[in-house]
């Protein structure tokens, strides 16, 4: 809106969908996009229009990109949107002054140390475009420290990104791993060292795809992407799929395998898989065998991983150091009254020549968890999981509730063993994979070609999930 007139001037409107949620989200740290062509730049500039219109001369913004070339294109687009509102651009300072006094500065951080020059500044908004182009999160954390206002303006940071790039792994760990399907608010607690008071900071990932952008020639855009990269990378760009890892042992794993939780029918068979760990994480999963009814989108015989207990200390590949009996208590508490017909575990924990005295399996029994020997044929287990991931006619035969965060986090990162490429590298964080393959071997899958045509592949989780998150009030976002 032009501050000099009473009549509103509409220069841009968000697309109905994720872009609308992005420009109205009150959460402190909002990550938007995850796929190419989702309207990230327009959404960010539109968010600034809303913010500056509300807080006027007290709205002070900083928008950064990694390179001057990227920044140039963003500035050109901003001219198309801001000039009709009466805003004036200072070419030398790379700064907009809106007609109501709000200020937005553009900058590029070619080196991580460039963020140091903003120490002591105060902003109500910081925008980071294409965050995955930054090798480290450190300069972004320095910019977060500049978010403060002497006029009670609610400050916040807004970031956009795609899969790939030098910052792929830190972006994935911070925004994608906690909620691959997005929309989940992550809360961190920070304690004041002087008085012990706790401050809560929230962040959320809002996914968007090219199909959400109504102002783009989708056919032409997709064709251009397909000319630039491998089919796997192009799929990652279009789907916003961060599971794509170069040299992955399971390149078949993708966002299509991650689903929203639902109530598992009581009559579905349920089994458990357990991998022991002490200094390394222990891992337990339960999976249900779909019957092809009630939820026809999951074919008969497919495995639905619906519960996860992962014993780590919050650092990758580090365990809790708990004895087996204590691990069992955590697991049985999580299982509750579930009718698990059996739990299979690594055969090495059972009594035998290498286990003198009380075995780990017996310690588990002391904690209330009864286990059976799993089939530990490594290559066969990998093949069982791989076959289920691939499925038939692009319909998978294994799915993971989005709450099974560690198996979703670690399986895509597994690499081939350099000495035995047919196997995965066990130096990686393979514990959730181990409990998962034990489950797969406990329920070997035999393909049933005739059943595939009966599967309902109508619009899936993403579109259904999206509709429930738009235009939410602050209390609803929380």
C-alpha positions in Angstrom: 0.0 0.0 0.0 1.2 3.5 -0.9 1.6 5.5 2.4 0.8 8.8 0.5 -2.7 7.8 -0.5 -5.7 6.2 1.2 -6.6 3.9 -1.6 -4.6 0.6 -1.7 -2.3 -0.1 -4.6 -2.0 -3.8 -5.4 1.3 -4.5 -7.2 1.5 -8.2 -6.3 -0.6 -10.9 -4.7 0.7 -14.2 -3.3 -0.3 -17.4 -5.0 -2.9 -19.3 -3.0 -1.0 -22.1 -1.2 2.5 -22.1 0.4 3.3 -18.5 -0.7 0.2 -17.2 1.1 1.3 -19.0 4.2 4.9 -17.7 3.9 4.0 -14.0 3.7 1.6 -14.3 6.7 3.6 -16.7 9.0 4.4 -15.1 12.4 7.1 -17.6 13.4 10.5 -16.1 14.1 12.5 -18.2 11.6 10.7 -19.2 8.4 12.4 -21.4 5.7 10.5 -21.4 2.4 10.8 -23.4 -0.8 12.8 -26.5 -0.9 12.2 -26.9 -4.7 13.0 -24.8 -7.7 10.4 -22.6 -9.3 8.2 -22.2 -6.2 8.1 -18.4 -6.3 10.7 -17.9 -3.6 12.0 -14.4 -4.6 8.6 -13.0 -5.2 7.4 -14.4 -1.9 10.2 -12.8 -0.1 9.8 -9.4 -1.7 6.0 -9.7 -1.0 6.7 -10.5 2.6 8.7 -7.3 2.9 5.9 -5.3 1.4 3.5 -6.6 4.1 6.0 -6.1 6.9 6.9 -2.5 5.9 3.3 -1.6 5.3 2.5 -2.7 8.9 5.5 -1.2 10.7 6.3 1.7 8.4 9.4 3.7 9.4 10.2 1.2 12.1 10.6 -1.6 9.6 14.3 -2.1 8.7 15.3 -5.0 6.5 18.5 -6.6 5.1 18.3 -9.0 2.2 21.5 -11.0 1.3 22.6 -13.4 -1.3 25.8 -15.2 -1.9 26.9 -13.5 -5.1 26.6 -10.1 -6.9 25.0 -11.8 -9.9 22.2 -13.3 -7.8 21.7 -10.0 -6.0 21.4 -8.1 -9.3 18.4 -10.2 -10.5 16.7 -9.8 -7.1 17.1 -6.0 -7.2 15.7 -5.8 -10.8 12.6 -7.8 -9.6 12.2 -5.5 -6.6 12.1 -2.4 -8.9 9.1 -3.9 -10.7 7.3 -4.3 -7.4 8.4 -1.4 -5.3 8.6 1.6 -7.7 4.8 1.6 -8.3 4.4 2.0 -4.5 6.4 5.2 -4.5 9.6 3.7 -3.1 13.0 5.2 -4.0 16.1 3.1 -4.6 19.6 4.4 -3.8 21.9 2.6 -6.3 25.1 3.4 -4.4 23.8 2.1 -1.1 21.7 -0.6 -2.7 18.9 0.5 -0.4 15.1 1.0 -0.8 13.3 3.7 1.1 9.6 3.0 1.0 7.1 5.9 0.9 6.3 5.3 4.5 9.9 5.5 5.7 10.7 1.7 5.9 14.2 0.8 4.6 15.4 -2.4 2.9 19.1 -2.9 2.2 20.6 -5.4 -0.3 24.0 -7.0 0.3 25.9 -10.0 -0.9 28.2 -12.1 1.3 30.9 -13.4 -0.9 32.9 -14.5 2.1 31.6 -15.8 5.4 33.5 -13.1 7.2 31.5 -10.4 5.3 28.8 -10.9 7.9 31.0 -9.3 10.5 30.4 -5.8 9.1 26.8 -6.0 10.2 27.6 -6.4 13.9 26.0 -3.6 15.8 23.3 -3.1 13.2 19.6 -3.5 14.1 17.1 -5.1 11.7 13.5 -6.1 12.1 13.8 -8.5 9.1 16.7 -10.4 7.6 16.2 -12.2 4.3 18.6 -14.9 3.1 18.0 -15.9 -0.5 19.3 -19.3 -1.6 20.7 -20.3 1.8 22.2 -23.5 0.3 24.8 -21.5 -1.5 26.4 -20.6 1.8 29.0 -23.3 2.8 28.3 -22.7 6.5 25.5 -21.5 8.7 27.9 -19.3 10.6 27.4 -16.0 8.7 23.6 -16.5 8.9 23.8 -17.0 12.7 25.7 -13.7 12.8 22.9 -12.0 10.9 20.3 -13.4 13.3 22.2 -11.6 16.1 21.2 -8.3 14.4 17.5 -8.9 14.8 16.3 -6.4 17.4 14.0 -3.4 17.5 13.6 -0.5 19.9 10.0 0.0 18.8 8.6 -3.5 19.6 8.5 -4.6 16.0 8.3 -8.4 15.9 11.6 -9.4 14.3 12.3 -12.4 12.2 14.5 -14.1 9.6 13.2 -15.5 6.3 15.3 -18.0 4.2 14.8 -19.7 0.9 16.7 -22.7 -0.5 16.8 -25.7 -2.9 18.4 -29.1 -2.6 22.1 -29.2 -3.6 24.7 -26.6 -3.3 27.7 -26.3 -1.0 25.4 -25.8 2.0 23.1 -28.8 1.3 24.0 -30.7 4.5 23.5 -27.9 7.0 20.3 -26.7 5.4 19.0 -30.3 5.4 19.9 -30.9 9.0 18.4 -27.6 10.3 15.2 -27.4 8.2 14.4 -30.6 6.3 15.4 -33.4 8.7 13.2 -32.3 11.6 10.1 -32.2 9.3 10.6 -33.5 5.7 7.0 -32.7 4.8 7.2 -29.3 6.4 4.8 -27.3 8.5 6.1 -28.5 11.9 7.2 -25.7 14.3 10.5 -26.5 16.0 11.1 -24.8 19.3 14.5 -24.2 20.9 15.1 -23.0 24.4 17.7 -20.5 25.3 18.6 -19.6 28.9 19.7 -16.2 30.1 23.1 -16.7 31.8 22.4 -13.9 34.3 18.9 -14.6 35.6 18.1 -18.1 34.3 15.0 -17.0 32.3 14.1 -19.1 29.3 13.5 -17.6 25.9 11.8 -19.7 23.2 12.7 -19.4 19.5 10.6 -21.0 16.8 11.4 -22.1 13.3 9.3 -23.7 10.6 9.9 -25.0 7.0 7.1 -24.2 4.5 7.6 -26.4 1.3 6.7 -25.1 -2.1 7.1 -26.6 -5.6 6.9 -25.3 -9.2 3.3 -26.6 -9.2 2.4 -24.0 -6.6 3.6 -21.1 -8.8 0.8 -19.8 -11.0 3.0 -17.2 -12.6 5.4 -19.4 -14.4 5.4 -21.4 -17.7 5.8 -24.7 -15.9 6.4 -26.8 -19.0 9.1 -24.5 -20.3 10.7 -24.2 -16.8 10.8 -27.9 -16.2 12.3 -28.5 -19.7 15.1 -26.0 -18.9 15.9 -27.7 -15.6 16.0 -31.1 -17.4 18.7 -29.7 -19.7 21.0 -28.8 -16.8 21.3 -31.8 -14.5 21.1 -35.6 -14.1 17.6 -37.0 -13.8 18.2 -37.6 -10.1 19.2 -34.0 -9.4 16.3 -32.7 -11.5 13.9 -34.8 -9.5 15.4 -33.3 -6.3 15.0 -29.8 -7.7 11.3 -30.4 -8.7 10.2 -32.3 -5.6 12.3 -30.4 -3.1 13.8 -33.8 -2.1 16.8 -33.5 0.2 17.4 -37.3 0.3 19.4 -37.1 -2.9 23.0 -37.7 -2.0 25.9 -38.4 -4.4 27.1 -42.0 -4.2 24.1 -43.0 -2.0 23.7 -46.7 -1.3 19.9 -46.3 -1.6 19.3 -43.7 -4.3 15.8 -45.1 -4.6 14.8 -43.4 -1.3 12.8 -40.3 -1.8 10.2 -38.0 -0.4 7.5 -40.3 -1.9 8.3 -42.8 0.9 7.5 -40.3 3.7 3.9 -40.0 4.8 1.7 -38.4 7.4 0.9 -40.5 10.4 -2.5 -42.2 10.5 -4.3 -44.7 12.9 -3.0 -48.1 12.0 -6.0 -50.6 11.8 -5.9 -53.0 14.7 -6.0 -56.1 12.5 -2.8 -55.2 10.5 0.1 -57.4 11.5 2.8 -55.5 13.5 6.4 -56.5 13.9 9.4 -54.9 15.5 13.1 -54.6 14.6 15.9 -53.7 17.1 19.6 -52.9 16.7 21.7 -52.7 19.9 24.0 -49.8 20.5 26.0 -48.5 23.5 28.5 -45.9 22.5 26.7 -45.9 19.1 22.9 -45.3 18.9 20.5 -48.1 19.4 17.5 -48.3 17.1 14.0 -49.8 17.3 11.2 -49.6 14.8 7.7 -51.0 14.5 6.1 -51.6 11.1 2.7 -52.7 10.1 1.8 -54.8 7.1 -0.8 -53.1 4.9 -3.8 -55.3 4.0 -4.8 -53.3 0.9 -8.0 -52.1 2.5 -9.1 -48.9 4.4 -6.0 -47.2 3.0 -5.9 -48.4 -0.6 -3.1 -46.0 -1.5 -0.7 -48.3 0.4 -0.7 -51.6 -1.5 -1.3 -55.0 0.1 1.9 -56.3 1.6 3.6 -53.0 1.9 5.4 -52.1 5.2 4.4 -49.0 7.1 7.1 -47.9 9.5 5.1 -46.1 12.2 7.2 -45.9 15.4 10.8 -45.2 16.1 12.9 -45.2 19.3 16.4 -44.0 18.7 19.0 -43.9 21.4 21.4 -41.0 20.5 22.7 -38.1 22.5 21.7 -35.5 19.9 25.0 -35.8 17.9 25.2 -37.9 14.8 26.3 -41.5 15.4 26.7 -41.1 19.2 24.8 -43.2 21.6 23.4 -42.8 25.1 25.6 -45.4 26.9 22.5 -47.1 28.4 22.6 -50.8 29.3 20.3 -53.1 27.3 17.8 -53.4 30.1 17.3 -49.6 30.2 17.0 -49.5 26.4 14.3 -52.2 26.7 12.3 -50.1 29.2 12.3 -47.1 26.9 11.2 -49.2 24.0 8.4 -51.1 25.9 7.1 -47.8 27.2 6.9 -46.5 23.6 5.2 -49.7 22.4 2.5 -49.5 25.0 -0.3 -51.9 24.3 0.6 -52.5 20.6 0.1 -56.1 19.6 3.6 -56.7 18.3 3.7 -60.4 17.1 7.5 -60.5 17.3 10.6 -58.3 17.6 13.7 -59.4 15.6 17.2 -58.4 16.5 20.8 -58.8 15.5 21.8 -62.5 16.2 25.1 -61.4 17.7 23.3 -60.2 20.9 22.1 -63.8 21.7 23.9 -66.4 23.8 26.7 -68.0 22.0 30.5 -68.6 21.9 31.2 -64.8 21.8 28.7 -64.0 24.6 30.1 -65.2 27.9 27.8 -64.9 30.9 24.5 -63.0 30.6 23.8 -62.0 27.0 22.5 -58.7 25.7 19.3 -60.5 24.7 18.8 -61.7 28.3 19.3 -58.2 29.6 16.6 -57.0 27.2 14.3 -59.6 28.7 15.0 -58.1 32.1 13.8 -54.8 30.8 10.6 -56.3 29.3 11.6 -56.6 25.7 11.5 -60.1 24.2 13.4 -60.5 20.9 14.1 -63.2 18.4 17.1 -63.7 16.1 16.8 -61.7 12.9 18.0 -62.9 9.5 21.2 -60.9 9.3 22.1 -61.6 5.7 23.3 -58.1 4.8 23.0 -58.1 1.0 19.7 -59.9 1.1 18.4 -57.4 3.6 19.6 -54.5 1.5 17.9 -56.0 -1.5 14.6 -56.5 0.3 14.6 -52.8 1.3 15.7 -51.7 -2.1 12.9 -53.7 -3.9 10.3 -52.2 -1.6 11.6 -48.7 -2.1 11.5 -49.2 -5.9 8.1 -50.9 -5.8 6.1 -51.5 -9.0 5.2 -48.9 -11.6 6.5 -46.2 -9.3 4.3 -47.3 -6.4 6.5 -48.1 -3.3 6.0 -51.0 -1.0 7.5 -49.4 2.0 6.6 -46.1 3.7 7.8 -44.2 6.8 5.7 -42.0 9.1 7.3 -38.6 9.1 7.8 -39.1 12.8 10.5 -41.8 12.1 13.0 -39.0 11.7 16.2 -40.9 12.1 15.6 -43.6 9.6 14.5 -40.9 7.2 17.6 -38.9 8.0 20.2 -41.6 7.8 19.2 -44.1 5.1 19.7 -41.5 2.3 23.2 -40.7 3.6 24.5 -44.2 3.6 27.4 -44.8 1.2 28.8 -47.8 -0.6 31.6 -49.7 1.2 34.7 -48.7 -0.8 36.1 -52.2 -0.3 32.9 -54.1 -1.0 30.6 -51.8 -3.1 27.8 -54.3 -3.0 27.4 -53.5 0.7 27.0 -50.2 2.6 29.8 -48.5 4.5 29.3 -49.6 8.1 31.3 -46.6 9.3 28.3 -44.5 8.5 25.3 -44.1 10.8 23.6 -47.3 9.8 21.7 -48.3 13.0 18.2 -47.3 11.9 18.9 -49.0 8.5 19.9 -52.2 10.4 16.7 -52.3 12.5 14.8 -51.5 9.2 16.4 -54.3 7.2 15.7 -56.8 10.0 12.1 -55.9 9.7 12.2 -56.3 5.9 13.8 -59.8 6.2 11.1 -60.8 8.8 8.5 -60.0 6.1 10.1 -60.8 2.7 8.2 -59.2 -0.1 7.0 -61.2 -3.1 5.9 -58.9 -6.0 2.3 -59.3 -7.0 2.0 -57.6 -10.4 -1.7 -58.2 -10.7 -2.6 -56.1 -7.7 -0.8 -52.9 -8.9 -3.6 -51.7 -11.2 -6.0 -51.7 -8.3 -4.0 -49.2 -6.3 -5.5 -45.7 -5.8 -2.8 -43.2 -6.6 -5.0 -40.1 -6.3 -3.5 -36.8 -5.0 -1.2 -37.7 -2.1 0.0 -36.4 1.2 1.5 -33.1 0.1 -1.7 -31.5 -1.4 -3.9 -32.8 1.4 -1.5 -31.5 4.0 -1.1 -28.1 2.4 -4.8 -27.2 2.5 -4.8 -27.5 6.3 -2.0 -25.0 6.8 -3.1 -21.9 4.9 -4.1 -18.6 6.3 -3.5 -19.6 9.9 -3.7 -17.3 12.8 -0.7 -16.9 15.2 -2.3 -19.3 17.7 -3.0 -21.8 15.0 0.7 -21.7 13.9 1.7 -22.5 17.4 
